């Protein structure tokens, strides 16, 4: 009878590897019909149920094993995985910790513990577990998934420098992934490290020249550097392919406006506004109307902007800059009268206007 149990169990394992899960279930059940407490067959069946997303059934198999063999490593790890899939994170950690007490150098399980703490937003414990995993096997310290988990943790914690450090290690370890290049590019860009950001966006585009995240990110770098023609070239590729997001289209309109290409700027803004109100497109259109000399329409557009949004000092400043730049005192007075009739402080706006008359800076 024992030989038959072994044969059925081996057959179950072979079928499991071939992803013939239902056949594997039947093979393991044949083994258990002969020997109901066989730990190998029970654990194997648990693994199959887990792969089939039958997590409760998987738990039942592992628990039978652990009742007889509380330190069975395969059952402990499998039970931890099943609990994690059921979002029972505390129970998962408990089983993983038991497993690690018997096999403390298992990088993969250390990583799973860290990942689980991260899901619980217990970031200090997650960081400790990731770092412990890095020390668990000095011969293989650059496990890609471990490094990626730690990088993602630092990203979530807002530790940008640390996130960049570990994402870079992922790439050095052979994880030359497009999404990692775009993530690192975004992190560098938000720190105004534009040359580093460009390098990563370009590497992503070398792998996929139409990748929208890399095209957008690289366009943002050029926008901050006021290289608007390059921004337009990149973002028009996204626009032609997918239409683009309202945020991108509004900024695209700004880029066209900054180059004096008013008709194309209007087209970008209207692509947004024709599908619903958007404050950035509305503000861009208000500035555009002013630069076109359509002053009454500009004020109407500004009024609509302020009517739809919470008061924004930057927007009032932008309008005051335009008025000052163009020397339109009559229009400035209309603005002050309108502001005085609303909840805005007319004296504050007047002070902004006086400041801008003195500096006469060009609008952004």
KAHU-V111985 format. One record per residue. N is the residue number from 1. SS is DSSP state (A for helix, B for strand, O for the rest). OMEGA is omega in whole degrees, -180 to 180 (* if undefined). Layout:
<<N | SS | OMEGA> <N | SS | OMEGA>>
//
This chain:
<<1 | O | -179> <2 | A | -179> <3 | A | 178> <4 | A | 178> <5 | A | 179> <6 | A | -178> <7 | A | 180> <8 | A | -179> <9 | A | 177> <10 | A | 177> <11 | A | 177> <12 | A | 180> <13 | A | 179> <14 | A | 180> <15 | A | 177> <16 | A | 180> <17 | A | 179> <18 | O | -179> <19 | O | 174> <20 | O | -166> <21 | A | -179> <22 | A | 177> <23 | A | 178> <24 | A | 177> <25 | A | -178> <26 | A | -180> <27 | A | 179> <28 | A | 179> <29 | A | 176> <30 | A | 177> <31 | A | -178> <32 | A | 175> <33 | A | 179> <34 | A | -178> <35 | O | -171> <36 | O | -177> <37 | O | -177> <38 | O | -173> <39 | A | -179> <40 | A | -179> <41 | A | 179> <42 | A | 180> <43 | A | 178> <44 | A | 178> <45 | A | 176> <46 | A | 179> <47 | A | 179> <48 | A | 179> <49 | A | 180> <50 | A | 178> <51 | A | 178> <52 | O | 179> <53 | O | 173> <54 | O | -168> <55 | A | 178> <56 | A | 178> <57 | A | 178> <58 | A | 179> <59 | A | -179> <60 | A | -179> <61 | A | -178> <62 | A | -178> <63 | A | 176> <64 | A | 179> <65 | A | -174> <66 | A | 176> <67 | A | 180> <68 | A | -177> <69 | O | -174> <70 | O | -178> <71 | O | 179> <72 | O | -172> <73 | A | -178> <74 | A | 179> <75 | A | 179> <76 | A | -180> <77 | A | 179> <78 | A | 179> <79 | A | 176> <80 | A | 180> <81 | A | -180> <82 | A | 178> <83 | A | -179> <84 | A | 178> <85 | A | 177> <86 | O | -178> <87 | O | 175> <88 | O | -167> <89 | A | -180> <90 | A | 178> <91 | A | 178> <92 | A | -180> <93 | A | 180> <94 | A | -180> <95 | A | 178> <96 | A | -179> <97 | A | 176> <98 | A | 179> <99 | A | -176> <100 | A | 176> <101 | A | 178> <102 | A | 179> <103 | O | -170> <104 | O | -177> <105 | O | -179> <106 | O | -177> <107 | A | -175> <108 | A | -180> <109 | A | 172> <110 | A | 180> <111 | A | 179> <112 | A | 176> <113 | A | 180> <114 | A | 179> <115 | A | -178> <116 | A | 174> <117 | A | 180> <118 | A | 177> <119 | A | 178> <120 | O | -178> <121 | O | 174> <122 | O | -166> <123 | A | -180> <124 | A | 178> <125 | A | 179> <126 | A | 180> <127 | A | 180> <128 | A | -179> <129 | A | 177> <130 | A | -179> <131 | A | 177> <132 | A | 179> <133 | A | 178> <134 | A | -179> <135 | A | -172> <136 | A | -179> <137 | O | -178> <138 | A | -179> <139 | A | 180> <140 | A | -174> <141 | O | -172> <142 | O | 176> <143 | O | -173> <144 | A | -176> <145 | A | 176> <146 | A | 180> <147 | A | 180> <148 | A | 178> <149 | A | 180> <150 | A | 177> <151 | A | 179> <152 | A | 178> <153 | A | -180> <154 | A | 176> <155 | A | 180> <156 | A | -179> <157 | A | -178> <158 | O | 178> <159 | O | -170> <160 | A | -178> <161 | A | 179> <162 | A | 178> <163 | A | 179> <164 | A | -178> <165 | A | -176> <166 | A | 172> <167 | A | 177> <168 | A | 178> <169 | A | 175> <170 | A | -179> <171 | A | 179> <172 | A | -178> <173 | O | 178> <174 | O | 178> <175 | O | -175> <176 | O | -173> <177 | O | -178> <178 | A | -176> <179 | A | 178> <180 | A | 178> <181 | A | -179> <182 | A | 177> <183 | A | -179> <184 | A | 176> <185 | A | 179> <186 | A | -180> <187 | A | 177> <188 | A | -178> <189 | A | -179> <190 | A | 174> <191 | O | 180> <192 | O | 174> <193 | O | -166> <194 | A | -178> <195 | A | 176> <196 | A | 178> <197 | A | 180> <198 | A | -178> <199 | A | -177> <200 | A | 177> <201 | A | -179> <202 | A | 177> <203 | A | 176> <204 | A | -180> <205 | A | 175> <206 | A | 179> <207 | A | 180> <208 | O | -172> <209 | O | 179> <210 | O | -178> <211 | O | -173> <212 | A | -179> <213 | A | 178> <214 | A | 178> <215 | A | -179> <216 | A | -177> <217 | A | 179> <218 | A | 176> <219 | A | 178> <220 | A | 177> <221 | A | -180> <222 | A | 178> <223 | A | 179> <224 | A | 178> <225 | O | 178> <226 | O | 172> <227 | O | -168> <228 | A | 179> <229 | A | 179> <230 | A | 176> <231 | A | -179> <232 | A | -179> <233 | A | -179> <234 | A | -175> <235 | A | 176> <236 | A | 175> <237 | A | 178> <238 | A | -178> <239 | A | -179> <240 | A | -176> <241 | A | -173> <242 | A | -177> <243 | O | 179> <244 | O | 178> <245 | O | 175> <246 | A | 180> <247 | A | -180> <248 | A | -178> <249 | A | 178> <250 | A | 179> <251 | A | 175> <252 | A | 176> <253 | A | 178> <254 | A | -179> <255 | A | 176> <256 | A | -179> <257 | A | -179> <258 | A | 176> <259 | O | -179> <260 | O | 179> <261 | O | -167> <262 | A | -178> <263 | A | 179> <264 | A | 176> <265 | A | -180> <266 | A | 179> <267 | A | 179> <268 | A | 180> <269 | A | -177> <270 | A | 174> <271 | A | 178> <272 | A | -171> <273 | A | 177> <274 | O | 179> <275 | O | -180> <276 | O | -177> <277 | O | 177> <278 | O | -172> <279 | A | -178> <280 | A | 176> <281 | A | 179> <282 | A | 179> <283 | A | 177> <284 | A | 179> <285 | A | 178> <286 | A | 178> <287 | A | -180> <288 | A | -180> <289 | A | 179> <290 | A | -179> <291 | A | 177> <292 | O | -178> <293 | O | -180> <294 | O | -167> <295 | A | -180> <296 | A | 179> <297 | A | 178> <298 | A | -180> <299 | A | 177> <300 | A | 179> <301 | A | 177> <302 | A | -179> <303 | A | 177> <304 | A | 179> <305 | A | -177> <306 | A | 179> <307 | A | -174> <308 | A | -173> <309 | O | 170> <310 | O | -179> <311 | O | -179> <312 | O | -179> <313 | A | -178> <314 | A | -180> <315 | A | 177> <316 | A | 178> <317 | A | 180> <318 | A | 179> <319 | A | -180> <320 | A | 177> <321 | A | 180> <322 | A | 179> <323 | A | -179> <324 | A | -179> <325 | A | -177> <326 | A | 179> <327 | O | -178> <328 | O | -176> <329 | A | 180> <330 | A | 179> <331 | A | 177> <332 | A | 179> <333 | A | 178> <334 | A | 177> <335 | A | -179> <336 | A | 179> <337 | A | 179> <338 | A | 180> <339 | A | -180> <340 | A | -179> <341 | A | 178> <342 | O | -179> <343 | O | -179> <344 | O | -180> <345 | O | -177> <346 | A | 180> <347 | A | 178> <348 | A | 179> <349 | A | 178> <350 | A | 179> <351 | A | 176> <352 | A | 180> <353 | A | 179> <354 | A | 179> <355 | A | -178> <356 | A | 175> <357 | A | -178> <358 | A | -176> <359 | A | 177> <360 | O | 180> <361 | O | 178> <362 | O | 180> <363 | O | 178> <364 | O | *>>
//
